[in-house]
Amino acid sequence: MEYSVSFPGGAVRYVHHTHFSGINEVLTPANTIVMTDSNVARLHGDLFKKFKAVITIPAGEANKNHTTILSLIQQLMEQKVHRKTFLLGVGGGVVTDITGFVAAIYMRGLRFGFVPTTLLGMVDASIGGKNGINIGLQKNMVGTIQQPEFILFDNDMLATLPDEEWSNGFAEVIKAACLFDNKLFDELAENNIKYYQQNSPALSALIAKSVDWKNKIVLADERENGIRKLLNFGHTSGHAFETVCHIPHGQAIAVGMLVACKISEQYGLDKNVTERLHTLLQQYNLPVSIHADTDEVMNVLMLDKKRDNYGVDFIILNSIGNAEIKNIEFDVIKNAIDAFTHAGDN
């Protein structure tokens, strides 16, 4: 399946459920630099032999920083990369974020595309044109919004994905269901990770639904001036959890969504929704509480890009499939975080 979506910065071709070999239809391998991480290179390195070069970065969020960017730019210079060279990011969200960022700034812009190799990358990280790096404790503080030319989805690459990474990806699928699609929420409640691992058509349909929902929002608000802010549901406290506790993105967002629901109850959300989300997260092997120091989490949260002097733009739920943006005071957020944190080692 293939379709394209036109953004102000250009059209993106989404090539779904094909094999990596289909890459030949969307680029010229001899003129393409593959950017990937050490894990993907180890598992799938044989797929990259026909390309001009492969640049590998150490795996992990800790390497999503300016030091890595400078190293990659030096390597591109050594490869004599020019403005007609294509960059292909093959990996999870860290790889696609970095590839898109380097492509945007090197020689003031190179063509690029993505092959996400994680469920999280397929349903969220590779979509929407946001590319960037972390600065110190703050996630994605420096970056660009620039769309790739294409995103190719090869579900076979998920076969090597550790169980924890399946759960991380489902956190973002659950987020989309909470925000936009109560039927999708019900579908998830009726199944589990093993069901989707063993049912390729159901997995493909699930990925397609998540991509479609995010694309609709990005099409309406590419620069995040309004409705795109909804996609931050669970992320305001979640990003702080991720930074302070050094845990995977999906785990942090899972607890962040519960924090958001706790706050939403003060604005009329039925407590049953929070309970249903609590159950669903456990069903997909995601945490529902976290070892963290609340003050430390708040110190990071108060650096959030969406803050003002009194609080931060926060996404609350009115019901499953119905969300809105509210400015929430820091004290209210802290009280909600307290409900899902406990003392101990991270």
N, C-alpha and C positions, 0 to 999 in steps of 0.2 A: 504494500500500500504506500502511496506517495501523495502528498499534497503540499501546497506552499501557502505561506502567510506573508502578507506584505506589511512591513513596518516602514516608518519614515526613513530609516537607514537602509532599506532594501528588503528584498524577499528572502525568506528562509524556506528551504525545501526540507520537509520532514520525510525521511525514507524509513518506513516502519517495517520491522519484522523481516529483515533480509539478512543475508550473510555478509560478513566483512568484505568478501571479495567484490561485492557490489560497489565498493568505493571507486572502482575504475570508471564507473559511469558518471561520477560527479567531480573527479579531479584527475590530474596527470601525476602518477606516482613519482616519475623521474624528476619532477619539479616541486616535490612536496617534502617538507621536513615534518617528521612525526615528533610530537612532544608528548611524553608519557612519564609514568613514575616507575620506580624500581619493582613494585609488585606486578604491574601489568607487563612490563618488559620481561620479567621472569616467566610469566604464565602464557603470554601471547607473542613473544618476541619473534617467532617464526613468521608471523603475518606481516612483518615490517621489512622483510629483506629487499623488496623491490623499490623501496623509497629512496630518495636522495640521501637522507641521513636520519638518524634517530637520536634525539636528545632526551636523556633520562634524568629526572630529578628524584631525590630521596622521597619516599612516600610519607604522607602525613601532613596534617594541618599546620604543624610547627614550621614547615618549609614554605608556607604561603606568605612570604615576606619580601622586602626590598632586596635583601642579599641574594635570594634565589633569582629575582628578576635581573639583577646586574650580571649574575653568572650566565643566565640564559642569553642575554643580549651579547655578551662576549662570545659565546659559542656560535651564535648566529653570524656574527662578524667573521669568525674563523671559517665558517662554512661558505663565506662570500654570498650570503643571502641578499637578494635584491628585491625590488618592489613587486616583481612578478612571481616571486616565490610564494607558495601556499603553505600555511601552517595548519597541521591537523592535530588537534588535541584528543588523545585516546586515553581515557581514564575516568576517574570519579570527579567530584565537584572541585577538588583542589586543582586538578590538572586542567579542567576546562576553564576555570576562573583565571588561572595563570596564563594559559594559552591565549585566551581572548584579550587579556590585558597587554601581553607582550605584542600581539598582533596590532593592537590599537596604537601603541606608542612607537614601535620600531619603524624607523624611516617614515614616521607620521601615518603609518597604516599599511598593513598587509592583509591579503585575503586569508580567511580561515574558516574552518569547519570543525565539528565535533563528532566523536564516536564515544558516547558515555558507556562505561563498562560496569556501572553499579545501578541498582534500582533507584537509589537516591538521585544519581545523575540523570537517569532517564526521565523521571517524573517531575524533577524540579531544577536541579543545579544548572543543567545545560540550557535551560529554556528561559528566554526573556531578555538576553543581551547584557545582563549584569556581569562584569568582569572586574577583578580587583584583588587586592592583597590586604593583609592585616598589618596594623601598626601597633606594636606593643600589645596591650590588652584589648585593643579595640578591633573588632572584626570588620573587614571590608571598608575601612576608613578611606582608602585611596583606590580609585577605580574609574571605570568608564561604562557607558551603556552603548554597546555596539553589537549588532546582530551578526551571527555566523551566516555563511552562505547556505549551509545545510547542517542537519543533525541526522546521523544514521544510527538506527537502533538494531543491534544484533542481539536478540535474546539469548543466543547460545553462550554469549560471554558471561551471562549470569550464573552459568553452571559452576564456575570456580569461586563464586561469591561466598564468603563465610556467613554463617547463620546470623551473626551480629549485624552484618551489613544488609541482609534482607530486612531485619527489623528496622534499621535506620531508614531505609527507603519507605517502609510502610508508614512511618511517622508522618511523612509528607503526604502520602495518599490519604491518611486519616484526616490530616489538616484540611485537604481539599474537600473531603466529604463534610466536615464540620461547617466549612464556610459556605458551600454552594449546593450540596447534593445529598439530601436526606435518603434518597434511594440507594446511593452508593454507600452511605453509612450502614444502612440495613444489610446490604450485600456483604460488606466486610464483617458485620456481626454474625452472619450465618456461616462464615468460612474461617480459614486460618492460613498461616504461611505455607504449610505443607500442601494445602489444596492448590494454591497458585503455583507452587513449584512443580506440581505433578500435572497441572492442567494448562498447557501452553496457550490454547485459545483464550481461556479466562484471563491469564496473565497479560496477554497482548491487548485484550479489550480494556483491562484495568489501566494499563500504561496509556493507552489511547485516550481514555476518559480524563486522566490526570493532565495529560498534555493539552487536551482541548480546553479544559477549564482554565489552565494558566494562560494559554494563548488568548482566550477571550479577554482576560483582564489586562494583559500586556498590550493587546491591540487597542483597548480603550484608553490606556494610560501608560504609555511606554516609559515616560520619565518619572513616574511615581509622584505625580502631583495630587492625586486623589484616590481613586478606587484601588489602584495597585497596592496601596498601603495595607489593604485587607490581607494580603499574602503574608504579612508579618504576624499573623495570629500565632501565638505561642513563642514567637521569636524574641520579643523584647527581654523577658526574663530568661528565655532559653539560651540566647547568645551569651548572657552573663554566666549561666550555669556551665555552658560549654567552656568558657574561658577560665573560670575559677576552678572547676572540678576536673578539667582535662578529660572530658568524656566525649564520645561520638555525638555528632550533630543530632541524629534522630532521638537519642536518649534524652538529650537536653531539651529538645523541642517537645517531647512527650510531657515532661513535667511542666514545661512552660505553658502548654495548652491547659493543663489542670489549673495552674495559677490564674490564667485568663478566665477560665470558667468560674473560679471562686470569686473573682472580682465581678464577673457578669451577673452573679446571683444578686449582687447589691442593686442591680439595675433591672431585675425582673426575670432573669433566667431561672427556669425550673431546676431545682436541685437534682431532679431525676436525670437531666442531661449530663451533669457532671458525673453522676454515678454511672451512666451508660458509657461515657468516655473512659472513665476509670477502668471499667470492665474490658472495654475494647483494647485499650493499651496493653493490659496484661495478656489478653488473648494473642497479641502479636509480639509478645516477649519484650515489651517496653516498660521502663520503670515508671512508678507512680509516686515516688518520693526520692529524695536525694540527700546524700551526706554533704552538707555545705554550711559555711558560716554566713548567715543572712547579711550581716554588715558588709562582708567582703563582696558578696554578690551585688548588693546595692551600690557599692563603690564603683563597680564596673558598669552596672546598669545606668548610673547617672552620667556616664559618658556617651550614652546612646545618641545617635545622630538626630533622633526625632524628639529630643527633649526641649524644654524651655526652662525658665527659672523655677517653675513650680511643680512640673510633672513631665509626662511624656505622652505622645500620641500612642494609644493602646487599642488593640482590637478586642472587642467584646462580642459575645454571642447573645442574640435575642432568642434564638432557637437553632436547631440543626438546620443548616442551609440559609441562615439569616444572620449576618454580622454587621457591625458598624464600628466607626472610629470614634473614640472618646479620649479627651485629655484626662489622664488619671494622675492624681497627686502621688508623690513618691511614698508617703506614709501608708497609703492604701495598698500600694504594690507590696511594700515591705511586709505588711500584715498577712497578705495572701501568700507570699513566699514562705513565711514562717509556718504555714499550714502544711507545707510539703517538704520541708527540710528538717534534718535532725543531725545532732552532733555525731562526730566520729571521723574516721579517716575517709578521705575522698576515694 
